[in-house]
Amino acid sequence: MRFGALEAGGTKMVLSLLDENGTMLERCSIPTETPEITMPAMIDFFRAHPVDALGIGCFGPLDLNPQSPTYGSITATPKLAWRNYPILREFEKALGIPVKIDTDVNGAALAEARLGAAKGLGSCLYVTIGTGIGGGVIIAGQPVHGLVHPEVGHQVMMAAANDPTPDGFCPYHKHCLEGLAAGPAIGKRWNTPAPELPPEHPAWDVETTYLAQMCHNAIMSFSPEKIILGGGVMQQMFLFPIIRRKTVELLSGYLCHEVVERGLEDYIVPPGLGVNSGVMGAFLLAKEALEA
């Protein structure tokens, strides 16, 4: 058996071929241009490397209602060339194989729940903090789909007292997490790319204030058994203990649990799969497509 995994991002498309054990056999990256340019190149890759099923972890928003006539389509994305594009149907039509799609972060959350930092647990939250902020929620072992799908990056935050740009930089709303805490927001606020800011810079006090609010909101809203923080910003490993401490402060003694008493050290964690959460999520979606 061979499985295809597509990590469909706004900047690049990462295509992988894996065996039934999840061992990587082939991988390539294609720039995300228009569908007319990018789709034929991706289809050619999977025709050259035939697979039994394909899993897609895709940027969104997506239509994930199987009863919808536009199921599997990218919907109101800021990438206008991809708006209302039926990506799932196009792959099904071109390759003639089972295909399953979910958001990129739901795919990563699924991989972390089954193979990574939340393995053996029934629920978790995976959040990527990078060019944007997105989150995948796993409850009872399955990704959450509701009215649409979780948009963790667009929850409203209380402004940090020392934030010089408290409205944030989101083009859709003021005060949302992505507009305040994504990598580009950090760079715009301090006129310096986030990776170039030293650990003692006040940027990180502002950043951890927002990420701790997000963790607090998640704990109070749906009580995940693990919170996993990935993405480029979280490569600054010194942020984790600060986020844990600030989250405990926000909880204010309300929750009585040994995990909180231990300071959330093994609760708010990096991805267990490292940078491979996305590809392994798409691999699991491909296996589910074949089983279905």
Backbone bond lengths (Angstrom), bond angles and torsions (degrees), N, CA, C in turn:
res aa  C-N    CA-C-N  psi(-1)  N-CA   C-N-CA  omega(-1)  CA-C   N-CA-C  phi
1 M - - - 1.464 - - 1.533 110.18 -
2 R 1.318 114.90 141.01 1.447 121.41 175.15 1.521 108.51 -128.35
3 F 1.336 115.50 138.96 1.456 120.68 -177.60 1.519 109.83 -124.01
4 G 1.337 115.27 139.12 1.443 121.09 175.55 1.514 110.14 -97.63
5 A 1.323 115.95 141.98 1.463 122.24 177.40 1.517 108.15 -130.91
6 L 1.315 115.63 126.28 1.459 121.17 178.73 1.518 109.36 -119.14
7 E 1.325 116.06 119.08 1.462 122.16 170.74 1.527 106.13 -98.19
8 A 1.330 115.38 98.59 1.460 121.21 -174.11 1.518 109.71 -91.74
9 G 1.314 116.49 104.63 1.457 120.98 -178.29 1.508 112.40 -111.73
10 G 1.298 115.44 166.39 1.452 120.22 -178.95 1.510 113.79 -69.90
11 T 1.343 117.14 -21.73 1.456 121.55 -179.73 1.519 111.97 -103.18
12 K 1.333 116.56 -39.82 1.462 120.33 -178.50 1.516 110.30 -146.86
13 M 1.323 114.41 156.69 1.458 123.23 174.07 1.530 107.22 -109.10
14 V 1.325 116.34 123.12 1.459 120.78 179.32 1.526 108.02 -107.91
15 L 1.320 115.48 118.24 1.465 122.15 -176.04 1.521 109.13 -110.18
16 S 1.335 115.18 133.22 1.462 119.83 -177.03 1.518 110.61 -133.88
17 L 1.316 114.16 149.32 1.461 122.96 172.92 1.523 107.22 -117.32
18 L 1.359 116.81 125.89 1.457 121.74 -177.57 1.523 109.76 -130.06
19 D 1.343 115.37 153.31 1.455 117.83 173.62 1.526 109.91 -85.58
20 E 1.345 117.00 -176.72 1.470 120.30 -173.66 1.519 112.87 -66.54
21 N 1.348 117.69 -16.17 1.463 121.66 178.33 1.524 112.63 -93.45
22 G 1.322 116.60 0.56 1.452 119.96 -178.93 1.519 114.02 84.61
23 T 1.324 117.12 13.93 1.463 120.77 177.13 1.526 109.75 -79.32
24 M 1.315 116.04 129.85 1.462 121.15 -178.78 1.524 110.90 -70.57
25 L 1.335 116.48 128.80 1.458 122.09 179.22 1.523 112.28 -109.41
26 E 1.322 115.83 -40.13 1.467 121.66 178.72 1.520 108.39 -146.57
27 R 1.333 115.36 151.82 1.466 119.19 176.83 1.514 109.08 -155.02
28 C 1.332 115.82 141.35 1.460 119.34 174.25 1.520 109.19 -150.51
29 S 1.319 115.29 161.16 1.457 122.07 -178.56 1.521 109.06 -124.67
30 I 1.350 115.41 135.95 1.462 122.24 -179.09 1.526 108.00 -126.86
31 P 1.320 119.33 133.17 1.470 119.97 177.39 1.529 111.11 -60.27
32 T 1.325 115.72 143.17 1.463 120.59 176.34 1.519 108.34 -83.62
33 E 1.338 114.38 100.87 1.470 119.48 176.35 1.533 107.37 -106.96
34 T 1.290 120.21 -136.70 1.463 120.94 176.71 1.528 108.83 -84.50
35 P 1.340 118.38 160.04 1.463 119.42 176.72 1.521 113.05 -56.42
36 E 1.320 116.73 -35.10 1.462 120.44 -178.20 1.527 111.78 -63.43
37 I 1.326 116.81 -29.04 1.462 121.23 179.17 1.524 111.40 -92.60
38 T 1.331 116.11 -45.12 1.462 120.77 -169.65 1.526 112.90 -80.03
39 M 1.333 118.00 -40.35 1.463 119.77 -176.24 1.526 112.86 -61.74
40 P 1.333 121.18 -47.43 1.472 119.20 178.87 1.525 112.79 -58.37
41 A 1.334 117.17 -36.62 1.464 119.81 179.43 1.523 110.81 -66.35
42 M 1.333 117.17 -39.82 1.464 119.79 179.11 1.522 111.23 -69.73
43 I 1.313 116.44 -40.80 1.472 119.84 178.14 1.525 110.48 -63.11
44 D 1.334 116.96 -40.18 1.466 120.47 177.79 1.533 111.19 -61.06
45 F 1.338 116.77 -38.09 1.470 119.56 179.84 1.525 110.38 -61.85
46 F 1.340 116.76 -46.57 1.461 119.18 -176.85 1.531 112.11 -76.53
47 R 1.301 117.90 -21.26 1.477 119.48 171.42 1.532 110.48 -73.93
48 A 1.324 116.21 -35.32 1.461 120.06 177.81 1.522 112.03 -74.65
49 H 1.341 115.86 -24.42 1.467 121.63 178.40 1.537 106.99 -126.78
50 P 1.328 117.66 78.81 1.473 120.96 -172.44 1.532 112.54 -57.72
51 V 1.332 114.87 139.76 1.465 121.61 -179.94 1.523 109.26 -128.52
52 D 1.333 115.14 157.46 1.458 120.95 179.26 1.526 112.28 -84.90
53 A 1.315 116.93 -22.67 1.466 121.76 178.31 1.521 107.57 -161.11
54 L 1.327 115.41 159.16 1.460 121.80 -177.91 1.523 109.89 -128.87
55 G 1.323 115.85 133.18 1.463 121.91 172.40 1.512 109.91 -112.21
56 I 1.340 115.88 137.65 1.463 120.76 -177.65 1.523 109.27 -123.73
57 G 1.316 117.08 120.81 1.458 122.93 166.97 1.510 106.97 -103.27
58 C 1.323 117.00 113.20 1.469 120.49 -164.62 1.525 112.59 -123.53
59 F 1.340 114.50 147.92 1.465 119.13 169.21 1.524 108.76 -62.18
60 G 1.295 116.83 157.51 1.459 120.14 -174.64 1.515 111.90 -130.84
61 P 1.333 112.83 -161.47 1.465 129.51 3.26 1.536 112.51 -66.80
62 L 1.352 114.20 156.97 1.456 121.48 179.86 1.526 110.37 -124.72
63 D 1.326 115.96 154.28 1.458 121.57 168.31 1.523 106.70 -91.33
64 L 1.340 116.81 109.52 1.459 121.59 -176.35 1.524 112.42 -112.88
65 N 1.325 116.80 17.95 1.458 121.16 176.40 1.531 108.93 -88.80
66 P 1.340 118.29 110.80 1.471 120.28 -177.14 1.524 113.82 -60.08
67 Q 1.330 117.82 -20.60 1.469 121.11 179.94 1.524 112.20 -86.17
68 S 1.315 117.20 -7.08 1.464 120.74 -176.94 1.524 110.85 -80.93
69 P 1.321 118.02 142.83 1.474 120.15 176.62 1.521 113.12 -66.18
70 T 1.336 116.53 -17.40 1.464 120.03 178.65 1.531 111.46 -109.60
71 Y 1.333 116.87 24.81 1.460 121.06 178.60 1.531 110.57 -54.78
72 G 1.327 114.99 136.26 1.458 119.76 178.71 1.505 114.33 82.78
73 S 1.338 116.96 11.72 1.463 120.35 179.13 1.525 110.78 -99.15
74 I 1.325 115.00 147.20 1.459 120.66 167.36 1.524 106.31 -75.78
75 T 1.328 117.81 134.94 1.466 119.57 -173.40 1.534 110.92 -106.85
76 A 1.318 118.94 -109.14 1.465 122.12 -168.88 1.518 112.72 -86.38
77 T 1.315 117.19 51.19 1.457 120.53 179.77 1.529 111.60 -72.76
78 P 1.346 117.28 147.19 1.468 119.41 172.84 1.529 112.28 -65.72
79 K 1.340 118.03 -18.11 1.466 120.65 175.95 1.529 107.46 -79.83
80 L 1.306 116.20 90.38 1.458 122.27 -166.56 1.523 113.52 -58.13
81 A 1.327 118.04 -33.13 1.464 120.12 -179.32 1.527 111.88 -63.91
82 W 1.339 116.93 -23.46 1.460 121.80 -177.81 1.530 112.42 -101.21
83 R 1.304 116.79 0.07 1.470 119.58 -177.67 1.531 110.02 -64.90
84 N 1.348 115.65 130.16 1.473 123.70 -179.88 1.530 112.42 62.07
85 Y 1.329 116.29 28.95 1.458 120.03 -179.02 1.537 110.10 -89.52
86 P 1.354 118.42 127.81 1.469 122.01 -176.55 1.523 112.33 -83.65
87 I 1.299 116.98 70.31 1.464 121.31 -170.74 1.523 112.06 -62.91
88 L 1.316 118.69 -41.15 1.465 120.62 179.55 1.523 110.85 -63.54
89 R 1.328 116.67 -48.98 1.470 120.44 -178.06 1.528 111.55 -61.44
90 E 1.326 116.96 -37.92 1.463 119.92 -178.81 1.525 111.50 -65.84
91 F 1.325 116.98 -38.96 1.464 119.30 176.56 1.525 111.07 -69.52
92 E 1.325 117.40 -41.32 1.467 119.86 177.73 1.527 110.46 -58.96
93 K 1.321 116.43 -44.93 1.465 121.79 -177.58 1.523 111.24 -66.39
94 A 1.334 116.78 -40.59 1.462 120.10 -175.64 1.523 112.72 -77.67
95 L 1.335 117.50 -35.06 1.459 120.20 -172.39 1.525 113.45 -104.57
96 G 1.335 117.93 -21.07 1.456 121.04 178.41 1.524 113.58 64.15
97 I 1.331 117.21 34.86 1.460 122.47 -179.26 1.534 109.07 -130.09
98 P 1.346 117.80 163.62 1.470 119.27 174.91 1.526 111.01 -64.67
99 V 1.328 115.92 137.83 1.465 121.94 -179.91 1.525 108.22 -134.21
100 K 1.318 116.57 137.49 1.462 121.01 174.51 1.512 108.85 -129.57
101 I 1.333 115.62 142.05 1.461 121.17 -176.67 1.517 110.36 -128.49
102 D 1.314 115.79 148.33 1.463 122.98 169.60 1.517 106.86 -153.51
103 T 1.316 116.67 174.43 1.458 118.70 176.16 1.520 109.44 -64.82
104 D 1.316 115.67 154.35 1.461 119.46 179.43 1.525 111.52 -58.89
105 V 1.333 116.84 -38.82 1.466 119.55 -178.13 1.529 111.92 -76.61
106 N 1.328 118.17 -32.05 1.462 118.81 173.52 1.523 110.41 -65.42
107 G 1.332 116.48 -38.46 1.455 119.78 176.53 1.515 111.43 -62.06
108 A 1.326 116.39 -45.74 1.466 120.03 178.85 1.520 110.92 -63.85
109 A 1.331 117.02 -39.31 1.462 120.57 178.14 1.520 110.87 -63.21
110 L 1.335 116.23 -40.71 1.465 120.60 178.43 1.530 110.52 -61.32
111 A 1.323 116.76 -43.18 1.467 120.42 179.60 1.521 110.86 -64.72
112 E 1.319 117.22 -42.46 1.466 119.71 179.25 1.523 111.16 -66.36
113 A 1.342 116.72 -33.13 1.465 120.32 179.83 1.525 112.02 -70.93
114 R 1.327 116.87 -35.62 1.470 119.77 -174.52 1.518 113.99 -98.05
115 L 1.336 115.68 -26.34 1.460 118.46 -173.65 1.522 113.74 -128.48
116 G 1.320 118.30 -14.17 1.457 121.17 -168.85 1.507 115.27 -116.76
117 A 1.330 116.12 -133.72 1.462 122.27 -170.52 1.524 113.64 -65.23
118 A 1.338 118.34 -23.18 1.472 121.49 -178.88 1.527 112.31 -109.14
119 K 1.335 116.47 17.68 1.462 119.86 -179.58 1.529 110.66 -58.04
120 G 1.331 115.81 133.26 1.448 120.93 -179.88 1.518 114.31 90.03
121 L 1.330 117.29 -7.71 1.458 121.35 178.59 1.528 110.09 -100.15
122 G 1.310 116.09 161.79 1.457 119.80 -178.69 1.510 114.10 -92.54
123 S 1.350 116.94 -14.06 1.462 119.17 -175.95 1.520 110.39 -150.32
124 C 1.316 115.01 152.32 1.464 120.57 174.50 1.517 109.14 -164.95
125 L 1.315 114.51 163.97 1.465 122.83 170.74 1.517 107.51 -120.58
126 Y 1.338 116.18 127.27 1.454 121.16 173.24 1.526 107.15 -112.29
127 V 1.327 116.66 127.56 1.464 121.20 179.09 1.513 108.57 -127.57
128 T 1.321 116.35 130.21 1.456 120.79 173.47 1.520 108.77 -103.97
129 I 1.333 116.22 130.28 1.464 122.72 179.90 1.521 106.70 -118.23
130 G 1.306 115.73 102.74 1.452 120.57 -177.26 1.510 109.87 -150.21
131 T 1.331 116.97 -125.34 1.462 121.11 176.67 1.529 110.40 -59.12
132 G 1.308 116.18 -35.92 1.461 123.38 170.66 1.511 108.23 -130.65
133 I 1.325 116.40 -172.90 1.461 121.21 174.06 1.519 107.84 -130.14
134 G 1.317 115.48 126.06 1.462 120.64 177.41 1.511 108.97 -140.37
135 G 1.323 115.71 156.59 1.456 119.59 -179.21 1.509 112.10 -139.29
136 G 1.320 115.14 142.41 1.456 122.09 174.12 1.515 109.21 -113.36
137 V 1.313 116.18 138.23 1.464 122.14 -176.89 1.528 108.89 -116.98
138 I 1.315 115.99 128.23 1.461 122.00 175.43 1.525 108.16 -112.01
139 I 1.322 116.77 124.23 1.459 122.91 175.83 1.525 107.43 -128.25
140 A 1.319 116.86 132.39 1.467 121.84 -177.95 1.526 111.28 52.51
141 G 1.319 115.40 35.87 1.454 121.13 174.73 1.510 115.92 81.94
142 Q 1.348 118.85 1.28 1.459 121.50 -176.15 1.527 111.28 -127.43
143 P 1.337 117.81 147.90 1.466 120.20 176.40 1.530 111.16 -63.22
144 V 1.315 115.39 142.47 1.462 121.08 179.46 1.520 110.23 -81.84
145 H 1.330 115.65 125.29 1.462 123.47 169.24 1.521 106.13 -123.94
146 G 1.295 117.18 134.41 1.452 119.64 179.91 1.502 110.32 -134.95
147 L 1.322 115.79 -126.24 1.462 120.22 175.70 1.529 109.39 -52.97
148 V 1.329 116.52 -46.30 1.468 123.04 166.93 1.524 106.60 -132.95
149 H 1.321 117.57 -101.13 1.454 122.13 172.82 1.518 107.01 -150.94
150 P 1.330 118.57 160.01 1.467 119.22 -176.93 1.523 112.35 -56.41
151 E 1.325 115.31 138.21 1.466 122.47 175.27 1.529 107.21 -121.62
152 V 1.319 114.53 70.52 1.460 121.43 -174.68 1.526 111.75 -57.20
153 G 1.314 116.70 -34.88 1.456 120.21 -176.39 1.510 114.98 -69.73
154 H 1.321 117.35 -10.89 1.468 118.90 -176.47 1.518 112.81 -114.10
155 Q 1.334 117.11 21.22 1.459 120.21 170.65 1.519 108.94 -73.89
156 V 1.322 116.39 149.24 1.466 121.73 -176.63 1.526 109.99 -83.78
157 M 1.313 115.83 136.19 1.458 123.43 -178.71 1.528 111.44 -109.35
158 M 1.323 116.34 154.68 1.457 121.17 165.57 1.528 107.86 -80.70
159 A 1.303 117.01 135.13 1.464 120.61 -176.84 1.519 111.17 -64.64
160 A 1.323 116.42 135.89 1.457 121.13 173.47 1.525 108.92 -69.19
161 A 1.316 116.35 140.00 1.464 120.94 -174.87 1.522 112.28 -59.99
162 N 1.328 117.04 -31.32 1.466 120.83 -176.68 1.530 112.93 -104.20
163 D 1.334 116.76 22.42 1.467 120.84 178.42 1.523 109.60 -88.44
164 P 1.337 118.51 116.01 1.469 119.73 179.68 1.529 113.59 -74.17
165 T 1.337 117.91 -10.46 1.475 121.71 179.46 1.540 108.93 -131.02
166 P 1.321 118.51 66.64 1.466 121.39 -170.32 1.525 114.96 -69.51
167 D 1.336 118.47 -13.59 1.467 119.54 176.15 1.521 111.87 -77.43
168 G 1.321 117.01 -21.74 1.456 120.53 -177.66 1.516 111.98 78.75
169 F 1.344 115.60 -170.53 1.458 121.21 -172.30 1.525 113.11 -128.86
170 C 1.307 117.91 17.66 1.461 120.05 178.61 1.526 109.85 -73.52
171 P 1.332 119.15 133.72 1.469 120.70 179.25 1.523 113.25 -74.15
172 Y 1.339 117.52 -10.62 1.463 120.90 -177.15 1.521 112.68 -99.16
173 H 1.347 117.98 -44.39 1.467 119.66 -179.47 1.522 111.73 -146.31
174 K 1.316 114.84 155.35 1.453 120.95 173.39 1.538 109.31 -79.75
175 H 1.321 114.61 154.30 1.472 122.94 169.31 1.524 114.16 67.53
176 C 1.334 119.81 16.83 1.468 118.06 179.32 1.529 109.80 -88.58
177 L 1.329 114.96 157.85 1.456 121.66 -174.44 1.526 111.92 -56.90
178 E 1.330 117.66 -47.93 1.461 119.91 -178.74 1.518 111.46 -61.62
179 G 1.330 116.62 -42.63 1.461 120.70 -179.42 1.510 113.45 -68.43
180 L 1.320 116.57 -18.06 1.462 121.11 -178.94 1.519 114.02 -103.62
181 A 1.351 117.16 -29.03 1.463 118.61 -166.98 1.526 115.36 -127.89
182 A 1.328 118.84 -5.21 1.467 119.68 176.46 1.530 109.90 -68.05
183 G 1.320 116.41 162.62 1.457 120.50 -178.76 1.523 114.48 -52.10
184 P 1.354 118.70 -48.23 1.469 118.89 179.29 1.528 113.13 -61.86
185 A 1.336 117.70 -32.99 1.468 119.93 178.10 1.526 110.57 -65.43
186 I 1.324 116.27 -40.85 1.466 119.41 177.40 1.527 109.83 -61.15
187 G 1.337 116.38 -46.15 1.453 120.40 -179.18 1.520 113.11 -61.87
188 K 1.337 116.70 -42.00 1.470 120.32 -179.69 1.529 111.23 -68.95
189 R 1.308 116.32 -39.53 1.467 119.95 -176.78 1.529 111.42 -63.85
190 W 1.324 116.62 -39.78 1.467 120.68 -173.42 1.533 113.15 -110.94
191 N 1.339 115.86 4.84 1.473 120.71 179.27 1.525 112.67 55.95
192 T 1.328 115.48 32.65 1.461 121.93 179.39 1.521 108.14 -150.41
193 P 1.327 119.43 134.06 1.461 120.00 176.69 1.530 111.05 -57.29
194 A 1.312 116.32 140.18 1.466 121.27 -175.61 1.529 113.40 -52.04
195 P 1.359 119.64 -43.58 1.473 118.54 -178.03 1.526 114.15 -63.35
196 E 1.333 116.86 -17.63 1.464 119.91 -177.89 1.523 112.79 -90.83
197 L 1.335 117.96 -4.40 1.454 121.00 -178.38 1.526 110.17 -85.19
198 P 1.340 118.12 127.95 1.467 120.27 -178.57 1.530 111.56 -71.45
199 P 1.325 117.47 159.84 1.472 120.46 -177.06 1.530 114.29 -57.04
200 E 1.318 117.67 -28.82 1.465 120.23 -177.62 1.533 112.67 -84.21
201 H 1.324 118.23 -1.60 1.469 120.83 -178.17 1.537 110.12 -68.40
202 P 1.334 117.44 142.28 1.482 120.27 179.91 1.528 113.47 -61.92
203 A 1.325 117.52 -15.45 1.469 120.34 177.28 1.524 111.45 -53.99
204 W 1.320 116.50 -38.42 1.463 119.57 -172.84 1.525 111.96 -77.06
205 D 1.320 117.29 -25.43 1.471 119.51 173.50 1.525 109.67 -67.22
206 V 1.339 116.43 -42.08 1.467 120.70 176.41 1.529 110.41 -64.26
207 E 1.325 116.04 -47.22 1.462 120.92 -177.33 1.522 111.55 -59.57
208 T 1.308 117.41 -48.50 1.466 120.36 -177.37 1.526 111.78 -68.26
209 T 1.320 117.39 -26.85 1.468 119.34 175.21 1.519 110.40 -62.42
210 Y 1.326 116.83 -43.86 1.468 119.99 -179.71 1.531 111.78 -71.21
211 L 1.311 117.38 -40.50 1.463 119.19 -178.62 1.529 110.96 -69.68
212 A 1.309 117.94 -33.23 1.467 120.49 175.12 1.535 110.61 -66.98
213 Q 1.334 117.27 -39.10 1.473 119.34 174.89 1.518 111.01 -59.35
214 M 1.322 116.31 -42.36 1.457 120.27 179.08 1.529 111.25 -61.47
215 C 1.347 116.39 -44.35 1.464 120.11 178.62 1.521 111.05 -63.61
216 H 1.309 116.99 -43.09 1.472 121.31 177.06 1.522 110.80 -59.17
217 N 1.327 117.23 -46.18 1.467 121.04 -179.64 1.524 111.01 -60.97
218 A 1.345 116.19 -41.40 1.459 120.03 -179.68 1.522 111.10 -65.24
219 I 1.324 116.57 -44.05 1.470 120.45 -179.99 1.521 110.33 -60.69
220 M 1.320 116.55 -43.52 1.461 120.20 -177.86 1.529 112.15 -75.62
221 S 1.325 117.80 -25.97 1.468 120.13 -174.92 1.523 112.69 -84.51
222 F 1.353 117.20 -47.09 1.469 117.59 -176.13 1.528 113.73 -141.42
223 S 1.329 116.59 8.99 1.458 122.61 168.63 1.525 114.16 50.24
224 P 1.335 118.60 56.80 1.468 119.35 179.39 1.526 110.69 -65.33
225 E 1.312 115.86 152.04 1.465 120.46 179.90 1.519 112.72 -80.64
226 K 1.314 117.25 -10.38 1.460 122.17 176.84 1.519 108.33 -157.92
227 I 1.333 116.57 140.77 1.464 121.89 172.31 1.521 107.33 -115.33
228 I 1.334 115.80 123.81 1.460 122.58 -175.25 1.525 108.16 -116.44
229 L 1.319 116.76 122.71 1.462 121.83 -176.95 1.518 109.55 -113.34
230 G 1.337 116.32 116.74 1.449 122.35 179.26 1.512 111.61 -123.83
231 G 1.324 116.04 -167.60 1.458 121.28 -179.75 1.524 111.77 95.91
232 G 1.324 114.93 169.34 1.455 121.12 -173.82 1.510 115.05 -59.96
233 V 1.335 117.23 -40.92 1.461 120.01 -178.74 1.527 110.84 -61.67
234 M 1.334 116.05 -37.46 1.466 119.54 -176.44 1.527 112.94 -79.44
235 Q 1.341 117.27 6.66 1.451 119.13 169.28 1.532 110.55 -70.40
236 Q 1.341 115.54 -15.46 1.472 119.66 173.32 1.530 106.75 -79.80
237 M 1.328 117.03 90.22 1.455 121.13 -170.27 1.525 113.21 -65.26
238 F 1.334 117.08 -20.75 1.462 119.37 178.75 1.525 112.65 -66.65
239 L 1.338 116.88 -12.26 1.469 119.76 179.89 1.527 112.07 -72.67
240 F 1.315 118.33 -29.26 1.462 120.54 -173.20 1.529 113.35 -59.47
241 P 1.331 120.20 -51.89 1.472 117.85 -179.54 1.522 113.22 -62.74
242 I 1.332 117.22 -30.99 1.468 119.58 178.99 1.533 109.99 -69.61
243 I 1.331 116.69 -43.57 1.471 120.71 178.43 1.524 110.27 -61.86
244 R 1.332 116.70 -42.91 1.466 119.49 178.87 1.519 111.03 -60.13
245 R 1.334 116.43 -47.63 1.464 120.40 -178.41 1.522 111.23 -61.29
246 K 1.328 116.46 -44.65 1.469 119.12 -178.59 1.526 111.64 -68.90
247 T 1.323 117.08 -32.99 1.465 119.82 176.86 1.519 110.29 -65.80
248 V 1.324 117.62 -43.94 1.468 120.83 176.86 1.528 109.83 -58.95
249 E 1.323 117.14 -42.11 1.468 120.32 178.63 1.522 111.16 -61.32
250 L 1.325 117.22 -41.25 1.461 120.31 179.25 1.532 111.68 -67.37
251 L 1.317 117.14 -34.08 1.468 120.10 178.65 1.529 111.44 -65.77
252 S 1.327 116.27 -26.29 1.478 122.35 170.77 1.530 113.96 54.43
253 G 1.324 116.81 35.22 1.453 119.42 177.37 1.509 115.14 75.57
254 Y 1.331 117.05 7.11 1.469 119.86 -176.63 1.520 111.97 -71.05
255 L 1.352 116.88 -38.26 1.461 120.74 -178.75 1.520 110.27 -95.40
256 C 1.314 116.23 125.62 1.457 121.54 176.42 1.525 108.47 -101.50
257 H 1.306 115.76 99.82 1.459 120.28 -179.63 1.515 108.13 -154.06
258 E 1.319 116.44 144.83 1.453 120.96 -177.94 1.525 112.38 -60.75
259 V 1.334 117.40 -31.31 1.464 120.49 178.15 1.525 110.54 -61.74
260 V 1.324 116.66 -41.07 1.463 120.98 177.79 1.524 109.84 -69.18
261 E 1.319 116.61 -40.48 1.466 120.86 -179.91 1.518 111.67 -62.00
262 R 1.330 117.39 -30.19 1.464 121.27 177.81 1.526 112.27 -82.25
263 G 1.327 116.48 2.64 1.461 120.12 177.20 1.512 114.59 82.53
264 L 1.348 117.87 18.83 1.466 124.10 177.86 1.524 112.57 63.17
265 E 1.351 116.82 21.70 1.463 120.31 -174.97 1.519 112.74 -61.89
266 D 1.332 116.95 -37.61 1.464 120.22 178.83 1.524 111.53 -107.29
267 Y 1.319 115.79 22.33 1.470 121.14 -178.00 1.528 111.81 -114.64
268 I 1.297 118.23 -46.77 1.466 122.87 173.84 1.524 106.02 -99.45
269 V 1.348 115.86 107.39 1.466 119.82 -166.08 1.532 111.41 -137.70
270 P 1.330 117.40 163.29 1.470 121.25 171.62 1.530 110.20 -73.44
271 P 1.322 117.28 165.71 1.474 120.23 177.33 1.523 111.63 -61.63
272 G 1.328 116.05 134.86 1.448 119.99 176.13 1.514 112.59 -68.95
273 L 1.333 116.39 -25.37 1.466 121.37 -179.35 1.522 112.60 -95.06
274 G 1.318 116.52 5.69 1.463 120.03 -179.79 1.516 111.43 61.61
275 V 1.321 116.64 -129.67 1.465 121.07 -177.70 1.527 111.84 -83.34
276 N 1.334 117.79 1.33 1.469 120.83 -175.36 1.526 113.99 -98.52
277 S 1.323 118.12 8.18 1.467 119.62 179.94 1.523 111.27 -58.70
278 G 1.321 117.12 -42.14 1.462 120.92 -176.78 1.512 113.02 -65.92
279 V 1.324 117.40 -48.79 1.465 119.81 -178.13 1.525 110.98 -66.63
280 M 1.336 117.20 -37.83 1.458 118.84 179.62 1.530 110.94 -71.24
281 G 1.326 117.33 -30.24 1.463 119.70 173.81 1.512 111.57 -64.61
282 A 1.332 116.91 -44.91 1.467 120.46 177.78 1.528 110.82 -64.07
283 F 1.330 117.13 -37.14 1.470 121.51 176.00 1.533 110.64 -60.34
284 L 1.333 117.04 -44.93 1.470 120.12 178.96 1.517 111.12 -64.79
285 L 1.327 118.16 -37.07 1.459 121.06 176.53 1.521 110.40 -63.61
286 A 1.327 117.37 -39.07 1.463 120.78 177.73 1.528 110.93 -63.21
287 K 1.303 117.05 -42.37 1.475 120.08 178.66 1.516 110.61 -63.65
288 E 1.341 116.73 -40.20 1.464 119.88 177.30 1.523 111.20 -64.79
289 A 1.317 116.83 -37.38 1.468 119.95 178.57 1.526 110.77 -61.84
290 L 1.322 116.19 -41.75 1.459 119.90 -179.13 1.521 110.62 -68.60
291 E 1.337 116.64 -41.72 1.463 120.34 179.76 1.526 111.95 -64.34
292 A 1.317 115.91 -33.70 1.470 120.37 -178.95 1.513 111.66 -71.76
